[in-house]
């Protein structure tokens, strides 16, 4: 079995303390889901030095387990020094070098103790680790790694495991036939390189073979044209500029033999990308191939209809695929919620809820926010239910939906189900970190409440909301400057904030200006 590259390379001196720590540390990283190169894991035979160099070249993080013995060996002039060579490779390859100081080791203050080419090493930020480290320093280190764990996936580095299919050998056979003029093999070669079936993606080689097949205009040409079109669209065609025009041209050439290209050509027609826009021709084109399209390509036509106000036409197509395509159910929910499926327009929250639940059951998490909104602020005979609203906002918020995070913070802040300032702050901060302005404005007020006060945060969030153009927050910022709360007091800045807020229509700001004038501030 051949293995792929590892993200983390561990360098250590085999001096007992260093090797024992390195072994434990490597196992902890692996248990946490990181991909680790630790050289006792492989035999030191054959081209071991070259494999070592290759492993360093391919890693993201280079971690040095630094003992006094490690430092002494770096300072020495020994002709053979594995750790010196590893460190220099890492530097030459531009890797992120992270020294871990263990067993009382300390970097020298005088870099001249090291040979000239290693004098960069003591200047690198190092982390001190106790030999029997607890979780905390390990967790801190993981946060600064360029490498990311993969959720303890035991197959992360497995490559060519199958006993029945060897992708490297298969590519070699394909290339042999392709070079002899076999058009099918040429196409296969392009596909192997495009998808990285053997050894990773290589778009230069993929383009070479696809263009050969396209030029021969055989039965395989439409498939090659599809990939050429995709490369032009993405801008990944070697030595050529990104081009929607060329992408559209090749998709049209491929459309007769490839339904993906047929759908993509329709999409490009629908927005006038790489071709002239024409509503009637686009609709007629889509309808002529509708029965052959898969759900995502049918979705393109539906969105085309929605953008042009043809809601019922979109709904008719979405209804046919709502049970198998969660986005179709979600879009139906939106149309019922907005009332665009009735004449005159009238929201239908009952049907909206039905389709949002179908979408959510299918894994479309955004539907949870919409469900929460139906129950939080209902229309017509649909009943308000804050408990259900909070339940659905929770689902969406924990998956990162910024609007759900804001609404959940709002509900906890005002006690719609239960009042909890800590949870309100938690969800407002989750949203504010994603740039949600109203969440920042809420935090500016919450952090002034005695039970949870943090005036510095209140000022910071308020300033952000003001910079984003929130008028109420400009009034609040004026009060913070005036009182010196979370900042140095500055009456002039306070006056300007009130003045700006008053000019934008905030009467409370006008009152504060009058008060400052009366007090002579």
N, C-alpha and C positions, 0 to 999 in steps of 0.2 A: 504493500500500500504506500502510495506517495502522499506526502503531507504538504499542505499549503503554508504560506508564510504566517508568522505569529506577530501579534501587535506589540508585545512587551519582551525585551531582551534583558536577561539578568546576568550581570557581570559580577564576579566574586573571586576571592583568592581562596584556594583550597587549603585553608589553614585550620580546619576544625571549627572554630567559632564562625568564620565567614561562611563556610560550606553548609554547616548545620542550619544557620539562620536563613541562608539562601533557599535551602530545600523547603523549610517550613513556609517561608514567604511565598515561594512559587506555588506551593499547594494552596495557600490561602487565596492567592489571586485566581487560581484556576477554579477553586470552589465558589468564588464570587462571580464567575462567568467570564473572566478575562482569558485571552489567548496568549500563552506564555512560552517563550523559548528558554529552556533551562538545560544546558548542554549535557548534564549527566543522563538526560532522557534519551540520548542517541549515542551510537558507538563512535569512538574516536579512531576511525579507520578510513582508509582510502583518501578521499578529498576533503577530510574534516576541516582543515583551515579554510578552504574555499567555501564550504557550507556555512561555516561560522561567519565569514564575511558577508555572504549572501543573506543570512538571517538578520544581521545588523542593518544591511541595506534596506530590507523590507519592513523592519519594525517601525512603530510610531514612537515608543518610549524606550529609552535605554537607562536601566536602573543599575546603579553601582552599589553593592553591599560593601561599605568602606569600614575596614578594621585598621588597626595600626599596622598590621602586616600588609594590608592592601596598599597603604600609603608608602610604606617602606619599599615595597617592590616597585612602585612607580618612580620613587626617587633614585632607585639603583640604576646602574648602567648595564645591567645584564643584557646580553645579546638576544636571548630568548625570553620574552615576557608577554604572555598571553593577554593579561589585563591591560597592559600598555597598548598593545596592538588593537584590542577591542575598543578602547577608549578613543584612540586616534581615528579608527574607522568611523565611529559614531560621530565624531566632530566633523570629519571630512564629508560625511553623508548628510550633515545638517540635522541630526536627530535631537530630540528633546532629552537631554542628559539630566538625570535626577540622582544625586548622591544620597544614600542613607547612611548616616553615621551611627555605628553600633559599638557596644562594648567599650564606651569611653573614648572612642576615636575622635580627634579634633583636626580640622583643617589647619595647616600652618599659616601664620600671619605673613610670613615672608615667602612669596611665591618663588624666589630664587632658589629655594631648597629643591625645586623640581627642575628637571631638564627643560630647556627653553620651549620645546614644542608642547610640553604638558603644563605650562604655567597658567593656562586658561582655567585649569580644573579647580583650584582653590577659590576662584571667584564665582563659581556657580552656587546658587542658593541650595543649601543642603538641609536635610531633615534628620533630626535626632530621633532614633528609635531605641527604646529599651529592648534588651534581648528577648524578654518575655513580654512583648508589647500587648496592650489591650486593644480593643476595637477602635478607640478614638483616633490615634495617629494613623492607623491603617485606613480608616474612613476618610481622613483629611487628605491623605496621599491619593486615594482613588479619585477624589474630586479634581485634582490638578492633572491627572493623566490625560494624554491625548487619546489613548485607547479607551474603548467603551466595552463594558461587559455585555454579554449576550444572553443574560438570563439563565446561566448554567446550562447552556446547550452543549451536550456532550459530543455532538457531531459537527461542531463549528469548524474544525480543521480537517475533517475527513474529505478525502479526494480520491476518486476512482476506487471506491470500496467494492463495487460490483465484481463478482467473479465471471459474470457473463458478458459484460460490456466494458471495454477499456477505451475511453474517449480519445486518449492520446494515440493509441494504435489505430482507431477508426479514422481519425483525421489523417494520419500518415497514408493509409490506404486510399482515402478520398483524394488527397493531393496527387498521389501517383496516377490515378485515373484522370484527374482533371488536367494534369500536365500532358497527358496523351490525347486530350481533345474531347473527353467525355463531358457533354454539356450538363447532364444531370449531376455529375460529380463536381463540376464547376460551381453550380448553384449550391450544392451541399457545402462546399468549402466556404462560400460566402456566408452561409447560415451559421456554420460552426464558428467562424471568426466574429460574426455580428453578435451572437448571443454568448460568446465565450464558453462554448461547450467543452473545449479543451484548452486549458491554460489561460483563460481570461479573454476579454474583448480585445479585438484588434480591428478597428474600423478602417484602417488603411488597407489591410489585406482583404477585408470584407468588400470594400468598394471596388478593389481591383477585380475580384471575381464576379461581382454583380454586374459591373459594366461590360465585362466580356460576354456574359450570358445575354444581357440586354441587346448588345450589338448583333448577336447571331440570330435574333428574332425567331427563336424556336418556340415550342410549346411552353418552355420554361421561362420565357422572357417576361410575361406578366408578373410572375412572382419576384423576379429580380428587380423589375421596375418598382414594385411596391417598396422594397427596401431602399432603393435609391431615392424614392420620393420621401421616405421617412428621414433619411439622412439630410436631404436638402432642407426639409422642414425644421429639423433640430439644429441645423448649422454644423453638422458633424462630418460633412463630406470633405475629405482631406484636400487641402490646398484650394478650396473653393469657398466663396462667401455663402452665407445662409441665403436661401432664396425660396419664397413662397411660390413665385411664378414657376420655377422648375419643379418644385414639389407637386404643385397642381398638375402640371404637364405630365409627370410620370404617374401620378395617381390615375389620371384619365386613361393613360395607356394601359394601366394595370386593371382598371375597373371591370373589364369584360371577363377577366379570369380570376379575380380576387375580390371577395365581397368586402374585405376590410378597406381596400382602396376605393371601392364603390361608395362606401359610407363616408370615407374621409373626403372624397371629392365632393360629396353632397354637403358635408360640413363646411368646406372651404367656399362652396357656392353660397351657403346660407349667410356668410359674413363678408363675402366679396374679397376673400383672401387669395391673392395670386390670380384672380380672374375678375371679370365684371360681375357686379351684383344685379340679379333680376329675380324678383319674387316669384312670378308665375313659372318661370323656367325651373327655379329651384324646387318649388313644390311639386311640379310635374315629374321632375327627376326622382325625387324621393319616393313619390307614390309608385313609380314604375318598378322600384326595387324593394319596396317596403316588406313584402313577404319574406325576402331573403335576409333581411337585416337582423342582427342580434339586438338585445335590449339596449346596450349603450348607444348603438347607432340609431335606433328608433328614438331614443331620448333626444338626440340631436334635432330631429324633426319636430318633436314636441316643444323643445325650447324655442325653436324657430317660430312655431305657431304662437307661443306665449308672448314672445317679444313683439309680435305684430297684432296682438289682441285677439287672436283666434283661439280663445280658451277652450271652447267645446271640442274643436278638432283635436287639440292636445289631450284633453280629458278622455276622449274616445280611445285613443291609442294607449294612454296610461292605464286605463281600466283593464285592458287585455293583459297587461303584464304586472299589475300591482302585487299579485301574490308571489311573484318570483323575483321582482326587481324592487328592492326597498325604496330607491329614489323615486320610482313611479308613484308609490303610495304616498311618499312625503310631498311630492308636487301636487297630487290630488288634494291632500290635506291643506296645503297652502291656498289652492284655488277655492276650496270650500270656505276656508277661513276668511278670505278676502271677498267672498261673495260674487266672484266673477262668473259663476256657472248658472246664474239665474238672471232673469230680466224683469224688472230692473235689478241691478246688483244688490244682493242681500246676503250678508254673512250667514253661513250654515255651520255652526260650531259642532253640532251633533255628528254630521258626516265628517267634518274636519278631524274630530277626535278619533273616529273609527279608523281613518286612514293613517293618522299619525301613530296610532298604536300598532297598526300593521307594519309601518316603517320601522318603528322602534323594536318590535319583535324580530325584525330582519336585520337588526344591528345598526340602523341608521340613527346614531345618537342625537343628532341635531333635532330630531323629532321630539325628543324629551323636553327640550326647551319650549318648543311650540305647544306641547301639551300643558306644560306648566302655565304658560301664558293664557291658554283657554280658560283654565280653572281660576287663575288669579284675577283676570279682568274679563268676565264673560259678557256675551251679547245675547239679547233676546231671552228665550226660555232656558238657555243653558245655565245651570246653577253654579254659583261661586262655591269653590271648595279649596280653602287655603292649605288644608292638610295634603290634598292631592297635588296642588301646585308646588308645595315645598318638596314633596316626594320626587316629582319629575325634575324640578330644578336641581336637586341633589344629584340625580343620575347624570345630567348634562354637565354640571359644574365640576364633578370629579373627573370628567373626561376632558376638561379644559375649555368648555364653552364659556367665553368671557361674559356674555350677556346673562347666562344662567348664574354665574358667580356673583355678578352684581345684584341680581334679583334675590338670590339667597341671602346675601349680606343685608339687603334692604329688609327682607322679612324678619331676620333675626334682630336687626336693629330696632324695628318698630313693633316687634312682638306679635306678628300676625298669627303665629301658632304658639311660639314661645319666645320670650325675649332673652337674648344671650349676646352680650356685647363682645365677648371673646370670639365667638363664632362669626359674628357680623364682621369684625375686623379681619378675621382669617380669610373670609371669602372676598371682602372688598380688596384686600391686599393681593389675592390671587389675580383678581381682575386688573387692578392698577398696574401690576407688573407686566401685564400685556398691553398697557397703554390706555386702559379704559378711564376716560376723563371723569365721568360722574362718580366712579368709585374713589378716585383720588380726592374729589371734592367732599365726599362723605367722610373719608378718613381724616381730612383736615378738621372736621367738626368732632368726630369721635375721639380723636387723640387729645382733645381738650377736656374731656369728661374726667372728673377726679379719680374714678375707679381705675381707669386705664390710661391715664394721661402720659403723653410723651410729646411735649411741645415742639421738640426738634423735628419729629416726624410730621406733626401737624403742619408746621411751617413748610417742610419740604413738599408734602403732597399738595398743599394749597398753592405753592409757587408753580408746581407742574400744571395744575388745573388752570391757573391764570394764564400761563404761557400758551395753553391750548385754546384760550379764548372763552373760558367759562366766567360769565359776569358775576354770579353770586359769590364765586370764590375770590374775585377781586375785592369785593366788600370785606370778606373774611380776612384776606391778606392785609387789608388796611388796618383791621383791628389788631392783628398780630404785631404789625410794625408799631402801632400806636402804643401798645402795652409792653412791647419788648418781650413777647412770648415766643420762645423757640428761636429768637434772633436778637440782635442788638436793636434797641429802640431807635426808630427813625421817623420823626414826625413828618418830615418832608415826603418820604416815600409813602407814608400812611395817607397823607393828604392827596397825593397823586392817584393812589389806588381808589380812594373815595370819589375823586373827580372823574376818573375814567368810568367807574361803575355808574355814577350819576348820569354821565353823558350817554350811557347805553341803556338808560331807563330804569335804574334802581333807585326808588324814592328813599329807601333807608340810607343809601350813601349820601344823598342830599342832606338828610337830617344830621348825619355825622359831620359833614362839612360845616353846617351852621353851628353845631356844637363846638367844633374846634375854633371857629371864628369867635364865638362868644367867650371862650376860655382864653383866647389870645395865644393858642398853640400854633 
